[in-house]
Amino acid sequence: MSSFLFKKIDNAGLILFRIFFGILISLECYGAILTGWVSTNLVEPTFNFSFIGFEWLNTITGPGMYAYFIVMGTLGIFISIGYKYRYSMLAFALLWTSVYLMQKTSYNNHYYLLMLISWIMVFFPASTDISIDSKKNPELRTNKMYAYYKYIIVLQLIIVYTYASVAKLYADWLDFGFIKILMQGKANYFLIGEFLQQAWVHKVVAVFGILFDLLIIPALLWKPSRKIAFMLAVFFHLFNSIVFQIGIFPYLALAFTVFFFEPKKLRKIFVMIEKKNVPTVVAKPKHKNIIIGVWVIYFLFQLGLPIRHHFFKDDVLWNEQGHRLSWRMMLRSRSGIVSFKTIDKKTNEEKRINLDDYLTKKQRRKIGAYPDFIWQFAQHLKDEAKKNNKDIAVYVNSRVSINGKPYQPFIDPKIDLAQEKWHHFKHNTFILPSPK
């Protein structure tokens, strides 16, 4: 195993991935400004639903976020051309992690994957060829890398896709009901809208989604199936890009495939890299045990975090506890109805909260369906009252519908949420049991 991981192999895949990765994150950041994503999620809101514990990041939201995303987009260009790569990659990882943590109104797992890959790339020697850094400093230039760099990416992708496949093995996916709901929102699409409403299409999408996620990485690793797997990956990810419009992720997923093709073939296809044979050599690093230890800890965390919901009371599909950071991608549709009531503990004055006074339209669509959103807003009302020297109780009436099913009571209306603590690693008792 030591010889397998620490031999030096051709680095063509890593160099190409750095170029593609930099271009994609640049497009993601500039595109977030042009499409209004930054405005909707980070400029317009006066209150943001950050990850709990990272509320302090809200102090940097506002109009300055346009410049923030321009900086990130520019760093993407620097990464792609290999200019001060290590500093550029570290700066982007820090900035993107902050964006990820400061809002979850537009949460998706793709942003989480981008965060993980950004931090992984900080520690990879991805600018040792076809870069400004290697041109300025020829001593850095090499066409070799340790094999474990490649297999870190491969193992990360195995975890992502395998968990995504297993998560789909639940009733509403297997009876195609969720797919039907998902496609109903695409009925107005030009040319393909009516096609996407066909029952047989829903069945194909459901089954193909499970099998693709489960088998794509093994199929790419096995040379006889690699070309077919790549063609299926192109179809799958382009379909997702067109139908679900999920940003750069489909193209990032395709960029990962450079790690599965033989470097010799990559050097033939892509004109920007030198066409030469790079022999494999054995060369173990000085701190081999430390390297192994760090990555073992990282991957144990990656294996454990997505299954934490099994240790919470009740069903994650209902209570959402453990849903995020678990590769449960495009798995359910939630909607909620919620109302907030405050009571002044001194005067017993009761007040009904008008959410329009606090939240954007997009935030109002989210808040009723997610328990952490409801709890955070209750804490916001409490803090706001405290600034006015008032001590209030906050009560909530909430009903939730999952995958188009009837609305059911969600939050215990008798519990004062202002006094509740949020528990990251155990069940929050103000969430009512899931309906049988």
N, C-alpha and C positions, 0 to 999 in steps of 0.2 A: 504493500500500500504506500509506503514511504517513497519508493522508487517511482510509483505510478503518479503520485501527486507532485513530487518535487523534481521530476525531470524537466528539462527546458525544451519547449516546443515552439513552433512557428507562431508568432503573435499577430498574424494578419487579421484574424477574426476580431481581436480586441481593438486593434487600430481602426478597423472599419466601423465597429460598433461605436467607438468614441465619436467619430465623424457624424454618423447618423444620429446618435443620441444628442449631440450638441445642436444639430439642426432642428430636431424635433422639439426639444425643450424651448428653443428660441421661438419656434412657431407657436407653441402652447402659450407662452407668456405674452407675446405680442398679440396673438389671437384673442387672449382673454380680455385685452383692452378693447380691441376692435369689435368684438361681439357683444360687449356690454357686460361680460361676466364680472369684471372687476367693479364696475359701477354698481351692479345689482347686489353683489355680495359683500363688498368691502368699503364702498363709498357712501351709498345711500342709507344703509341701516344706522340708526342711532344707538342700537344695542345689538351685539353679535352673540350668537350661540357658539362659543368656542368650546374646545374640549375642556371638560371640567378640570380645574387646576391650572389652566392656562388663560384665565380671564385677563390677566395683566397684558396679554398681547393685544387686546382691543385698544390700548392706548395709541397704537401706531396705525390704526385704520383711519379712513377718511381720504380726501383728495390726494394726499401724498402717496397712496397706493398705486397711482398711475406711474409715478417715477420709480417706485419699488419694482413694478413689473417690467418697466423698460430696462432697469438694471439687470434683472434676471434674464431677460431676453438677450441682452448684450453679453452676459456671461455665457449663455448658450453658444453664441458665435465664437467666443474665446475658446470654449471647450472644443468645439468642432475643429478649429484651426490649430489647436494645441498651443495657445498662447498663455504662458504662465498657468499651465494646466492645473497643477495641484492647488494653487490659490483660488483659481476660478471655480474649480469643482467644489472645493470646501465652502466658498462663499455661496454658491448656488444651493448646496445641500442645506446650509443654515437658513437661507432665505426661504427656500421651498418648505422646509420643515415648519417654519413659523407660519407660513400661509396655510399649511395643512392644519395646524393646531388652532388657528385663530377663528376658523369658521367651519361649521359642519352643515349649514343649510343646504349646501351643494355638495355634500359628501359623496365620494365614491371610492371604491377600493383601488381604482387605477391611480389616484393621487397618492395613496399609501405605497403602492408598488414603486411609483416614481421616486418617492422619498427614500425607500430602502435602496433602490439601485443607485441613487445619487450618492448615498453614504458609502456603498460598496465601491463605487468608482473612484471615490476620494483616495482609496488605498491601492488602486490598481495602477500599474505603470503604463498608462494608455497613451502617453505622448512621446514614446521613445522612437516613433517613426512618423513620417508624413505630418510633421508639426513644426511650428515656428520655434518651439523650445529646442527640438533636436537639431534644427538648422543653426541656431545661435550657439548651441553647445554640442558639438559633434560627439563628445564623450558620452552623452546620454543615448546616442542612437544605437539601437539594436533591433534585430528582427526576431528575437527570442523572448519568451516569458516562461515562468513556472506553470506547469500544467494545472495546478490547483486554482489559478485564476479562472480558467475556463469552467472547471467543475463547480466552483462556487455559484456561478450564474446558472449552470444546468440544474443544480440541486435546488436553488431558489425557485426556478421555474417549475420543477417537479412538485414542490410544495404548493405553489399557487394553483396550478392546474388540477392537481389531484384533489385538494380540498374543495375547489370549485365544483368538480364533478360529483363528489360524494354529497355535497350540500344540496344538490338538485334531486336527490333521491328522497323526495317527500311527496305527500299525496297530491297537492295542488299542481305540482310540476308533472307528476306521472299520469294524472288524468287530463293533462293539457289545458286545464282551466286557467292557470296563470298565463300561459302563452296566449290564450285567446284574449285575455284582458290586455296583455302587453301589445298585441297587434291591433286592437280596436283603436288605439290612439294613433295608428299609422294609416287609417282608412283613407285619409285625404291626400296621401302621397301620390305624386304624379306617376302614372303608368303602373306602379307596383302596389298601390293602395288596396285595390280590390283583390288582387292576387294574395296579399298577406292575410286576408280574412278567411281563406279556405281552410276547412278543418284538416285536410290532409297536410297542408303546409305547417299547421301547428304541431302535428304529430312528428313530422320530419325535423322541425326545429328543436323540439323537446328531446328526441332521441339522439339526434346528431350532436346537440349541445353536451349531453352527458358523455357520449363516446369520444367526441373530439377532445374534451378536457382531460379525459382519463388516458387517452392513447397517444396524443400528439407528440409528447416529449419522447416516449420510448420509440415511436415510429421515426422521429428525426434522428435519434441516436443510432438506429439500425440502418446500415448502409443500403440494403436492398429496398427498403421502404421509404428512403429519405426523399426522393424526388416526388413521389406521390403525396407524401405527408406535406411537403412544402406547397404543392399545388392546392391541396385541401386547406392549408393554412391561409394561403392567399385568398381563396374563395370565402372562407369563414370570416376572416377579419375585414375584408372589403364589404361583405354583407352586413356585418355589425356596424361598420363605419357609415354605410349608406342608410340603413334602417334605424339604427339607434343613436347615431350622431354622438359618439362618445369621445370626441377629441382625438388626441394623438395615440391613444392606447393601441388601436389595431395596427398602426404603423410601427409603434415601439415593439409590439409582439413580433412583427415580421423582421424588425431589425435584429432581434435576438437570434434569428436563425443563422446568422453568420458564425455563431459558435458551434454549429452542428456540421457545417460543410468542411471538407478538407481544405486546409490553408492553400495547398497547391492550386486547387480549383478557384479559390477566391482570388488568388494572384493572377490567374488567367482572365477572369471576368472583369475585375475592376482595374481600370487603367491607371489609377492614381498610385497603386502600390507596385513596388519593384517585382519583376517576374524572375523569381529565382527559387531554387530548392533550398530549404532550410533544414538541415539534419537535426534530429533529436539528440540531445546530449544529457547526461546525468550530472546534476550539480545541486547539492543540497544547501539550503541557506543556513546561516549561522544560528538563527533563533528558531529552528524548526519546531521545537516543542511548544514555544510560546504561540507561534502561528497556529498550530493545530489546536491548542487550548482555546484561543480566542474564537476561532471559527466553530468549534464544537459547541461552545456556550451559545454563540449566536444562533446556530441552527436548532439547538434544543429549545431555545426561546421561540423560534419560528414554528417549530412543531407543536409546542404546547399552547401558545397564545390562541390559535384559531379554534381549539377545542374546549376553551375554558367555559363556554356556555353550558356544557354538560354538567358542570359542578354548581350551577345556579338552580334554584327552584323554578319549576315550570318550564314552558317551551319558549325558546329564543324567538320563534316566529311571532309569539304574542308579546313578550315583555321586552324584546330587543336587547336584553342584557347579554353581552358577549357577541353581538352581531358585528360590530365594527372590528377592523383589523383581523378578519377571519376568512377572507376570500369567499364570503357569501354574496356573490356578484349577481345582480339582476335577478333576484330570487323571489321577490314578493312586492306587492303593491299595498301601500297603507294610506288610509285617510282617516281623519279624526275631526270630531266636533268638541270644542272645549270652551268653558267659561270660567272666569276667575272672579272670586268674591273676597274682599278684604274686610276685616272687622277691627276697628280700633279697640285695643284692650282696655283703654281708660274710659272712653266715652260710649263704647258699644256701637259706634256709628258704623253702619254697613255700607259698602260701596261696590258697585259692579264695575268691572274694568272693561273699558273699550279698547280692544287690541289694536284698533286702527290708530290710536294715539301713540303706540309704542313700536309697532312692527311694520315691516314692509309686507306687500302682498304675498311674496314668496315665503317669508317667514310665517305668516299667518296660515298658509297652507300646510306648513310642516309641524307647527307647534302642537296641534291637537293629537298627533299620531305617535309622538315619541316621548317616553317618560322623562328622559334627561332634559329635553327642551322644556317640558312643563315645570320640572323642578327648578331649572335655572331661572325661568321667568319669575317663579314665585320668590326666589332669592333676590332677584332684581327689584321686585316690588317691595320686599322687606327692607333692602338697603336704601331705596329711594325714600321710604317712610322714615327711616332712621335719620336721614339727613334733615328731615323736617321735625325732628324730635318726637316722632310717633313710634309706638310699638304696636305692630299689627299682626293678626293671624291671616293666613291665606288659605282659602278653600277652593277646591276645583271640582267641577263636574265635567267629566270627559267620557266620550264614547268613541270607539275605534272600529273601523272595518278593515279586514285584511283579505286581500284578493277578491274583493267584490262581495264578500259575505255580509250578512246583516250587522249593523252597528251594535256593539256590546259595551257595557260599562268597563272603564279602564282604570281610573284612579279612584281610590277610596275618598268619597266626598266628606267624610267625617274627620279626616286627618289634616291637621294644620301643617301645610308643607313648609311654612316659614321656619318651623322648628325641626324639620327633618334634615338629617345628614345624608349625603349621597355616598353609597357604598360601591366601590369599584369591583370588589371581589366577593361580594355576597348579595343575596337577594334584597331588593329595596321593598319593604313591606307595604308601602303605600300603593304599589301596583296590585290591582285585584287579580285573583286567579283567572286563568284562561277559561273561556266557556267550553263546556264539554260538547 
